[in-house]
Amino acid sequence: MTPAAIISKKRDGGRLSKEEIIFFIDGFTQGKISDGQMAALSMAIFFQSMTDEETAYFTEAMLRSGATLQRTSSSLPRVGKHSTGGLGDKTSLVLAPLLACCDLLIPKLSGRGLGITGGTLDKLESIPGYRTNLSEVEISKQLDAIGCVITGATESIVPADRKLYELRDVTGTVPSIPLITSSIMSKKLAESLDALVLDVKYGSGAFMATREQAEKLAASLVGTGRNMGVATEAVLSDMNQPLGEMVGNACEVNEAMAVLRGEGPSEVADLVIELCSRLLLMTKSVASLGDAKKVLWGKLTGGFAYEKFLKMVAAQGGKLSDAGLETASPVTVTSLHSGRIIAIDGQKLGEAVIQLGGGRRFKGEKIDHSVGLKMHARIDDQVLEGETLLEVLAPADRANTVVPYLQTAFTIVS
């Protein structure tokens, strides 16, 4: 059994055995199999896909590449959420403290930016001092004390995914259902959950371009979770335009804080409430979705979730005031002609943020947390020539280089 033979087998459309997959993942984790070989296998999987059985083997091998979080002494239900990624998706920042207000524990192991979408860890690291490298002991203590934690996976938890996650980001192999499934579910299963909700996004600002693709991914994720003994549901959400107004790191933290105070864009709060409601129902914390939403809105509008968020940030070393984080000064992008907006190209928006320094082009590249976009126009809006479409939050010299490109992201018809 050799890495080259396994790569060739998948390249030619063959089915990999459990032993071959374990051999490859273990070798990659231990450094015996190179990044180049793993990239080659990922590209072969991207083009040839995997069966449900292969995907399950791949997920299990990733999960068993390291340790899992231990359960605490608390008897409260332990829940998780994962989004497949989309522009402006800051739901985790609102969801975790909100659920912790409802007698649920949420140990969230999050990731960094992948492709055009920002990562939760990158957003939280906009906060001065915020630690995303908590140990397993620290995670357990914070869960018992506050009920929620958002951090990165420790060195010992799913190390195979940590290595592969960064590699996929820079090798064009992100939108593969088997690779997405194994990445997401290995991390989620490592959290030792009772229930899991998945936000599977589709559209121009997501990895899955169409609803049909999102449905396939959702089925793969839900099936894997349930087969591993975790109550799992998925919600499909439209990402043909950014969620909320802000796209970036620091600016999304600011918007999440506004939502936690009962302010901010309604579509962000609505999606968070929908996801949280499913978890409350799955854990039998409420009798119906209607009851769940009533409880959740009360915690959100009453300021309880905001206070919990501040406690979580402080517990993880973050220094944050009610004023939020400083962002770069805006440069305006205006419409070239009048008409109705019928489409917004999320790929172009995301690529512009990366070009500004708000995302990574290369593995390990540092990012500028202060840059981003503020959306002023949405699909179906009527706009006039010269009207503001969005603002670029970046130093003027950088912002001006992407303004013409961003104007082409909007399809406007008379």
C-alpha positions in Angstrom: 0.0 0.0 0.0 1.6 3.3 -1.1 0.3 6.9 -1.2 0.7 7.1 -5.0 -1.3 3.9 -5.6 -4.2 5.2 -3.4 -4.1 8.6 -5.2 -4.1 6.8 -8.6 -7.0 4.6 -7.6 -9.2 7.5 -6.6 -8.1 9.5 -9.6 -9.4 6.7 -11.8 -12.7 6.5 -10.1 -12.0 3.6 -7.7 -13.5 3.1 -4.3 -11.1 3.4 -1.4 -11.2 0.8 1.4 -11.4 1.7 5.1 -7.8 0.5 5.4 -6.5 2.7 2.6 -8.2 5.8 4.0 -6.9 5.1 7.5 -3.4 4.6 6.1 -3.5 7.9 4.2 -5.0 10.0 7.0 -2.7 8.6 9.6 0.3 9.1 7.4 -0.7 12.7 6.6 -1.3 13.5 10.3 2.1 12.0 11.3 3.9 13.8 8.5 4.8 10.7 6.6 2.5 11.7 3.7 3.3 15.1 2.2 1.1 18.1 1.7 1.5 17.6 -2.0 0.3 14.0 -1.8 -2.7 15.0 0.3 -3.5 17.8 -2.1 -3.4 15.3 -5.0 -5.8 13.0 -3.2 -8.1 15.9 -2.3 -8.2 16.9 -6.0 -8.9 13.3 -7.0 -11.8 13.3 -4.5 -13.0 16.6 -5.8 -13.4 15.3 -9.3 -14.3 11.6 -8.6 -16.3 12.2 -5.3 -16.8 9.4 -2.7 -19.5 7.0 -1.8 -21.4 7.4 1.5 -19.4 4.5 2.9 -16.1 6.1 1.9 -17.2 9.4 3.4 -18.0 7.7 6.6 -14.6 6.0 6.7 -12.9 9.3 5.9 -14.8 11.1 8.7 -14.1 8.4 11.2 -10.4 8.4 10.3 -10.2 12.2 10.8 -12.1 11.9 14.1 -9.7 9.2 15.4 -6.6 11.1 14.4 -6.7 12.7 17.9 -8.7 13.2 21.1 -12.3 14.3 21.7 -13.6 16.8 24.3 -14.6 15.2 27.5 -18.0 15.6 29.0 -18.2 17.8 32.1 -20.0 16.9 35.3 -23.0 19.1 34.2 -26.2 17.3 33.3 -27.3 20.0 30.9 -27.7 19.1 27.2 -24.6 19.6 25.1 -25.3 21.1 21.6 -23.4 22.3 18.6 -24.0 24.3 15.4 -22.0 24.5 12.2 -22.4 26.7 9.1 -21.0 25.6 5.8 -19.9 29.2 5.3 -21.2 32.3 3.6 -20.5 36.0 3.2 -21.4 38.0 6.3 -22.2 34.8 8.3 -21.7 35.9 11.9 -24.4 33.7 13.4 -22.1 31.7 15.7 -21.2 34.9 17.6 -24.9 35.4 18.5 -26.0 31.8 18.7 -23.5 30.5 21.3 -24.3 33.0 24.0 -28.0 32.9 23.3 -28.1 29.1 23.7 -26.1 29.4 26.9 -28.9 31.6 28.3 -31.3 28.7 27.8 -29.6 26.1 30.0 -27.7 24.4 27.1 -23.9 23.9 26.9 -22.3 24.9 23.6 -18.6 24.0 23.2 -17.9 25.5 19.8 -14.7 24.5 18.0 -14.5 26.9 15.1 -12.2 27.4 12.1 -10.6 30.1 10.1 -11.5 31.6 6.8 -11.9 29.2 4.0 -12.2 30.3 0.4 -14.2 33.6 0.1 -15.9 33.2 3.5 -14.5 34.5 6.8 -13.8 32.2 9.7 -15.3 32.6 13.2 -11.8 32.5 14.8 -10.6 35.3 12.5 -13.6 37.4 13.5 -13.1 36.8 17.2 -9.4 37.5 16.9 -10.3 41.0 15.9 -11.0 41.5 19.6 -7.7 42.5 21.3 -6.5 39.7 23.6 -9.2 37.2 22.7 -7.7 33.7 22.9 -8.7 31.0 20.4 -6.2 28.4 21.7 -7.9 27.2 24.9 -6.8 23.9 26.3 -9.3 21.1 26.9 -9.2 21.8 30.6 -9.9 25.5 30.0 -12.8 24.6 27.7 -14.4 22.4 30.3 -14.0 25.0 33.1 -15.5 27.8 30.9 -18.4 25.6 29.9 -19.3 24.9 33.5 -18.9 28.6 34.5 -20.5 30.3 31.5 -22.2 27.7 29.3 -20.5 28.6 26.0 -17.0 28.8 24.5 -15.8 29.5 21.0 -12.2 28.4 20.4 -10.1 26.6 17.9 -9.5 22.9 18.1 -6.6 22.0 20.4 -3.5 20.3 19.1 -4.8 16.9 20.1 -8.4 17.3 18.6 -8.8 16.2 15.0 -5.2 17.2 14.0 -5.8 15.7 10.5 -8.6 18.2 9.8 -6.5 21.2 11.0 -3.8 20.3 8.5 -6.2 19.5 5.7 -8.5 22.5 6.3 -5.7 24.9 5.5 -4.5 22.9 2.5 -8.0 22.8 0.9 -8.2 26.5 1.2 -5.2 27.1 -1.0 -5.6 24.2 -3.5 -9.1 24.8 -4.9 -10.6 21.8 -3.3 -13.0 23.5 -0.9 -16.4 22.7 -2.6 -16.3 18.9 -2.3 -19.2 17.2 -0.5 -17.2 14.3 0.9 -14.3 16.6 2.1 -16.7 19.2 3.5 -18.7 16.4 5.3 -15.6 14.8 6.8 -14.2 18.1 7.9 -17.3 19.4 9.5 -18.5 16.2 11.1 -15.1 15.1 12.5 -14.9 18.4 14.4 -18.5 18.3 15.5 -18.3 14.7 16.7 -15.2 15.6 18.6 -17.3 18.0 20.7 -19.2 15.1 22.3 -22.6 16.5 21.5 -26.2 15.4 22.2 -27.6 17.5 19.3 -26.3 19.3 16.3 -27.9 21.8 13.9 -26.3 22.5 10.5 -26.8 25.7 8.5 -26.2 24.6 4.9 -25.9 27.6 2.7 -26.3 28.0 -1.1 -26.0 30.8 -3.6 -23.3 33.0 -5.1 -21.8 33.8 -1.7 -21.6 30.1 -0.5 -19.6 27.0 -1.4 -22.7 25.3 -2.7 -23.9 27.4 -5.7 -27.4 25.8 -5.9 -30.1 24.7 -3.6 -29.8 21.2 -5.1 -26.1 21.0 -4.2 -26.9 22.2 -0.7 -29.6 19.5 -0.3 -27.1 16.9 -1.2 -24.6 18.2 1.3 -27.2 18.5 4.0 -28.2 14.9 3.5 -24.6 13.8 3.7 -24.0 15.7 6.9 -27.2 14.7 8.6 -26.8 11.1 7.7 -23.3 11.0 9.0 -24.3 12.7 12.3 -27.2 10.4 13.0 -25.2 7.3 12.1 -22.7 8.4 14.8 -25.4 8.7 17.4 -26.0 12.4 17.5 -29.4 14.0 16.9 -28.8 16.1 13.8 -30.9 18.4 11.7 -30.1 20.8 8.8 -31.5 24.2 7.8 -31.0 25.5 4.2 -30.3 29.2 3.9 -30.0 31.4 0.9 -26.6 33.1 0.4 -27.1 34.8 -2.9 -26.3 38.0 -1.0 -24.4 38.7 2.2 -26.2 37.9 5.5 -26.7 41.3 7.1 -24.9 44.5 6.2 -21.3 43.7 7.1 -18.7 41.5 5.4 -15.3 41.3 7.1 -13.9 40.5 10.5 -14.1 43.4 13.0 -17.1 44.9 11.3 -19.0 41.5 11.6 -18.2 41.4 15.3 -19.7 44.9 15.6 -22.8 43.8 13.8 -23.2 40.6 15.9 -23.0 42.8 19.0 -25.8 45.0 17.7 -28.0 41.9 17.1 -27.2 40.7 20.6 -28.5 44.0 21.9 -31.8 43.5 20.0 -30.7 45.8 17.2 -29.0 45.1 13.8 -30.3 43.4 10.7 -33.4 41.3 11.2 -32.3 38.6 8.8 -29.3 37.8 11.1 -31.5 37.5 14.2 -34.2 35.5 12.3 -31.6 32.9 11.1 -30.1 32.6 14.6 -33.5 32.1 16.2 -34.4 29.4 13.6 -31.2 27.4 14.3 -31.5 27.8 18.1 -35.1 26.7 18.0 -34.2 23.4 16.4 -31.7 22.7 19.1 -34.1 23.5 21.9 -36.6 21.2 20.4 -34.1 18.3 19.8 -33.0 18.5 23.4 -36.7 18.5 24.6 -36.0 21.8 26.3 -39.4 23.1 24.9 -42.6 21.5 23.6 -42.7 23.2 20.2 -40.8 25.5 17.8 -43.2 28.3 18.7 -42.3 28.0 22.4 -38.6 27.9 21.5 -38.8 31.1 19.5 -40.7 32.9 22.3 -38.0 31.9 24.8 -35.2 32.9 22.5 -36.6 36.3 21.5 -37.0 37.1 25.2 -33.4 36.3 25.9 -32.2 38.3 22.9 -34.3 41.4 23.3 -33.9 41.4 27.1 -30.1 41.8 26.8 -29.3 38.5 28.4 -27.5 37.1 25.4 -25.4 40.2 25.1 -24.3 40.0 28.7 -23.4 36.3 28.2 -21.3 37.3 25.1 -19.4 39.8 27.1 -18.7 37.2 29.8 -17.5 34.7 27.2 -15.2 37.3 25.6 -13.8 38.4 29.0 -13.2 34.8 30.0 -11.1 34.2 26.9 -9.0 37.3 27.5 -10.8 39.7 25.1 -11.0 43.4 25.8 -14.2 44.8 24.3 -16.3 47.9 25.0 -19.9 48.6 24.0 -18.6 50.8 21.3 -17.2 47.8 19.5 -14.1 47.5 17.3 -12.4 50.1 15.2 -12.7 49.5 11.4 -11.0 51.2 8.4 -12.6 54.4 7.0 -15.1 53.9 4.2 -14.7 54.4 0.4 -18.0 54.5 -1.5 -18.9 52.3 -4.4 -21.7 53.7 -6.5 -24.1 52.4 -9.2 -23.0 53.0 -12.8 -26.6 53.2 -14.0 -30.2 53.2 -12.7 -32.4 50.1 -12.5 -33.3 47.1 -10.3 -30.7 44.9 -8.8 -31.4 41.3 -9.9 -28.2 39.6 -8.7 -25.2 40.2 -6.5 -22.1 38.1 -7.2 -20.9 36.9 -3.8 -17.7 35.5 -5.2 -16.6 38.9 -6.3 -17.5 40.5 -3.0 -15.5 37.8 -1.2 -12.5 38.0 -3.5 -12.4 41.8 -3.0 -12.2 41.4 0.8 -9.3 38.9 0.3 -7.6 41.4 -2.0 -8.0 44.1 0.6 -6.2 41.9 3.1 -9.2 40.6 5.0 -8.7 37.0 3.9 -5.9 34.6 3.0 -4.5 33.9 -0.4 -1.7 31.7 0.9 -1.5 29.2 3.7 -0.6 31.0 7.0 -1.0 34.5 5.6 -1.8 37.2 8.2 -5.0 39.2 7.7 -6.1 42.8 8.3 -9.1 42.5 10.7 -10.1 46.1 10.1 -11.1 45.8 6.4 -14.4 44.7 5.0 -17.6 45.8 3.2 -20.8 47.5 4.3 -23.7 46.7 2.1 -26.2 49.4 1.3 -28.2 47.7 -1.5 -29.8 44.3 -1.8 -31.4 42.2 -4.5 -34.7 43.7 -5.8 -33.7 47.2 -4.7 -34.3 50.0 -7.2 -31.2 52.2 -7.5 -30.3 55.4 -9.3 -27.1 56.1 -11.2 -24.6 57.3 -8.7 -26.4 55.8 -5.7 -24.3 54.0 -3.1 -24.2 50.2 -3.5 -21.7 49.5 -0.7 -18.9 51.0 1.2 -15.3 49.5 1.2 -13.8 49.6 4.7 -10.1 49.9 3.9 -7.3 52.4 3.5 -8.1 54.5 0.4 -5.2 53.3 -1.7 -6.3 49.7 -1.3 -10.0 50.4 -1.5 -9.7 52.3 -4.8 -8.1 49.2 -6.4 -11.3 47.1 -5.9 -14.0 49.7 -6.6 -14.3 49.0 -10.3 -14.4 45.2 -9.7 -17.0 45.6 -7.0 -19.3 47.6 -9.3 -19.3 44.5 -11.6 -20.6 42.4 -8.7 -24.1 44.0 -9.1 -26.4 43.0 -12.0 -28.7 46.0 -12.6 -31.5 46.0 -15.2 -33.5 49.0 -16.3 
